């Protein structure tokens, strides 16, 4: 397993408040099926907290619902039910309230080339948010400060450049500067380094850690890469088929994963050293959620007979699991994991 970038503090060194900055409670997002197909439960009962100054990694394979969850936290997708709170108050979906909210919570997309208008200079790209929100201060100074914080120095050197004149890492820094210029309290970064070369990934991760340290910035980092989560996050939430199935401190989850799905995701990392777990069955389909544990059709523990040895095979196939409260501590939604640890009390299964 890789370690945190040497130029940045370890995530565990940054204290966080116990009161959440952003919370989701029993959040659900359902999309109507087409032509008589069942509705798709993209987010199916999620509880998740992000505290001030905390970086939370939301991890899962494509189609698990993590991007829909992130968009609902941003107010870009209105939940079917449940609630989102920010700073202790409920998220207001009125247009004026959402505009104010999005100044405080900013999105950083995975593809900087797609995020930047090729006809806009770097200056205009970063200043766009200021103009939308009617900024009354010194625009040039604010843009320069944001670029500098994003590691583009001296900032004036980049003002008149266009996206095609920049490297991939520089473009991503411009996108980050565009978020920082509004002085948000939290950023939601969707696969922030997925499109970057390996040599640049560490620089951007180190930048995000410095921003947390220097500005007290909170972040939700959406990724399929557990190695990235190890490098940057305080806590990790593993999502499968619309629900969080394991959550806890990053070292707790990634050094001693309890859920078979988390174990499978970790097994494909080069640092794991063992044989990768090949999941059986079909990829997740949010319109056809199975009975029982929603992972059981692909579960290597059930297939190997270990679940039967633990006396939980029937429960895996028939008994649904509780929603994890997402507030910290080691939690898992897995019959087999709970059976293995119920005597020691080392692990909790939320109920």
N, C-alpha and C positions, 0 to 999 in steps of 0.2 A: 504494500500500500504506500502511495506517495505521501509526503509530508507537506505541511503548509509552506507557502513561499517564504524563503528565508528573509526577505526584505520586509515582511509584514508580521504583526503580532499573531500569536495563536488565537483562534476564536475564543478559547476558554479564558483568555486573559481579559476580555472585555466584559465588565459587569453589565447586567441588564436589570431593569426594574421588574418587580413581580407583577405589576399591573399591565395587562396587555394593551398595546397600542391599537391593534386590529384584531377583531375576533369574528369568526364564523360559527354560528350555532345551528346545528341540524340543517345545514344548507343543502338544498336540492335544486337541480336544474334538469328539467325534462323537456325533450324535444319531440313534437308530434311525429308519429310515423307517417310515411307517405304510402298512398294507395292501399290503405288497410293494414299496413305493417304495425307491429307493436310500437308504443312510444319508447324512445331511447332515454334511459335514466343516466345521463352523462355524469351528474354529481348526485349521489344517492345517500344523503345524510352524513355530512362532514362537519366536524367540530375542529377548529384550528385557531390557535392564538399566536400572535407575533408581538413580542415585547419591545419596548424602546431599546434601540441599540443592538438588537438581536438579528442574526441572519438564520433564517430557516430554509432548508432545502426541501422542496417538494419533488419526490422522485418517483418515476414509474415509466413503463414502456409506452410507446405511442398508442393512443386510443384509450388510455386508462381514465381520462377525464381531468388531468392536471391543468391543461391550458384553459378548459372551460371553467374550472374552479378559479384560476387566476383572473380570468376576465370578469367573473362574477364579483370577485373581491374588488376589482377596479371600477365596478359599476357599468361595465361595458355590456354585460349580460345580466338581465334582471332575474333573480332566482325565482323558481316556481314556488318555493316555500323556504322557511327558515329566515335567519336574519344575519346581517353584517353590521358590526358596530365599529366605530373608529373614534378613538379618544374618549370612550365611554358613552358616546351617543349613537343612535341608530343611523345608518346610511339613508339619506333622503334622496329619492330618485327624481326629484324635480330638476329641471334643466339648470336653473341657477345654482342650486345646492350641489349638483354633480360637477359643475364647472369649478366651484370653489374646492370641492373634494379632490378633483384631479390635479389641482395645483399642489396639494399636500401629498398625494400618492401618484407617483410617476411610473410609467411603463418604459422598459428598455427591451427592445425586440432583439431576436437572435441574428437577423440578417441586416447588418448596417447598410448594405447596398440598397436593399429594398426600403429601408427606413428613411433614407435621405433622398430628397429631390435632386436629380442630377443637374438641374438648371439653377439650383440655389447655391450660393457660396456658403462656406462654413459659417461665416458671420450670420447670414440670413437664416440658416438652419437652426442655429443656437438661439437667435433672437426671436424666432417664430412664437415660442411659448410666451415670451414677455409681451409681445404684441397682442396675442389672443387675450391675455389677461389684463391688458391695459396698464402695463407697468409705467409708473410715473417718474422713476428714477433715471439715473444715467445708464442708458442702454449699453453704450459701448463699454463702460466699466464693468457692468454685470456680465456681458458676454466674455470679456477678457478674463474675469475672475473664474467663470465656469470652465473655460478652456484650460486655464492654468491648473485648476483643481483636478481636471481630467488628465493631466499630464502632457498637455500640448503647450510647450513653452519654447520661446516667448509667444504668447497667444496671437499677437499682431501679425506674426509671420504666417498664420493660417487663415486670417480673416477673408482674404480674397481667393482662396483656393476652392476648387470644385471637388466633389467626391472622387471623381476618376483620377485626380492627381494625388490621392492619398493611398497609403497602404491599408490593408484590411484592419490592422490594429488601430491605425489612426482614425479610420472611419468609425470604429466602435467607440473610440474615445469621444468623437464628436457627438455621437448619439447619447453617450453618458452625460456629456456637457449640456446637451439640450434638456436633459432631465434635471440636472443640478442647478441650472440657471434660475429655476423657480423655487429653489431652496425647499425641497420636499422633506417630509419626515420619514417617508418610506418609499422604496422603489421595488417594483416587481420586475424581475429580470427573467425573461423567457429564453432559456438556452443561450445565455449571454456570450458564450465562447464557442458555440457549436460550429460556426462557420470559419473559425480562425485556425491558422497553422499552430501546431503544437508549440512552436517557439514563442508565440505571442500570447498563448492562453495564460501562462503563469503571470505575465505582466498585467493582464486585465484582472485576474483574480486578486493579485496583490493590490491593485488600484481599489477594488471594491472593499477590501479589508481596511485600507488606509482611510477611505471615506467614512467607514463605520467608526474608526478611531478618532478621526479629526472632526467629524461633523455630528457624531452620534446617530448616524443614519441607520435605519432598520431596512431589512431587505427580505423579500421572498424570492428565492432563486429556483426557478422551475427547470428541471433537467432530467434526462434519462440516465445520466452519468453519475454513478455513486462515487467514483473517484473524485469528481468535482465537488461533490457534497463533502467528502472527507477534507478537502483542502480549504473550504471556505465557511462551512456552516457551524453554528452552535448546536442546532437541533435538526433532525431529519424526520420527515413524514413520508412514508412509503405508501403509494396509492395504487390500488388495483380495482378495476371495474367500478369506478365511481365512489369508492370508499378508501379511507386510510386504514391500512391493515397492520401497520407497525409504526410506532413513533417513540422518540426519546432523544437523549443527548447523542450527538453524532458518534462519539467514541463507543457509547453503549450499544448503539444499533449496528454500527459497521464492524466492530471487533467481535461482537457476540450476537449475530442476528438470530432471532427466534422464529420468525415466520419463514416458511419454505420459499415463498416468493422472494423475500429479501435475500435469502441464501443463494437462490438461483441468479439474481441480478449481480451479486458480489462475485459469484464463481467465474464470471467471464472476464473479470479484470485481470490484466497481466500479473499484478502483484499477488493474486490469490494463490497461485502456485499449483493448485490441484486441477482436476479435470472439470471443465465447464458442465453445468447442469443443463441438459437438454429438456425443455419443457414439452410435455405431450399435449395433445388436444389442440383445439382451435384458439386463435387469438381472441381476446375479450370482445364481446359484442354487447353494448349497453342496452340493446333492445331485447336481449335473451339472457337475462341474468338467471343462473341456475339456482335451484333450491339448495339449502344448506350453506356451507362455506362456498363463497363464489369462486374460489380458486381450486376447488376439489377436482374438477375435471382435468386439470393440468398438473396436479400436485405430485411431485416426485416422492414425497413421504407416503402418501396414500398408495401410489403405484408400487412402492417397494415392500409394502406390508408393514412398515413401522407404525403406521396409524392403527392398524389392526392389533398389533402387539400391545399398544398403549390402551386398547379398548375404546377407541374413539372413531373408528372407521364409519360406523353408522351415523354418528353425530356429524361427521364431516360432510356426509351426503345429504342429510335431512335437516339439521338444526342451524338456523341462521345465527350470526354472531352479533354482539352489541357494537354500537358505534363508539369508537375511541374518542375520548374527550379532547385530545390534542393539546393539552395544557402542560405537557412535560412529564418526565418520569418514564420508565420503561413500560410500554403497553403493547399488547399484541392481540389481534383478533384471529386466534388459531386454536382449535380444539386440542391439537397434538401438543403445541407449545405449552398451553395452559396445564395439560395433564402432566407434562414432564416437570413442571416447576411448582405445582400447587402445594407440595409439601414444604418446600424450602421458603416459599413466599418471596422469592427473588424477582418475580415478575407478576405484574398485575394484568388482569383482563377486565377492561372497563365494563360495567354493567349498569 
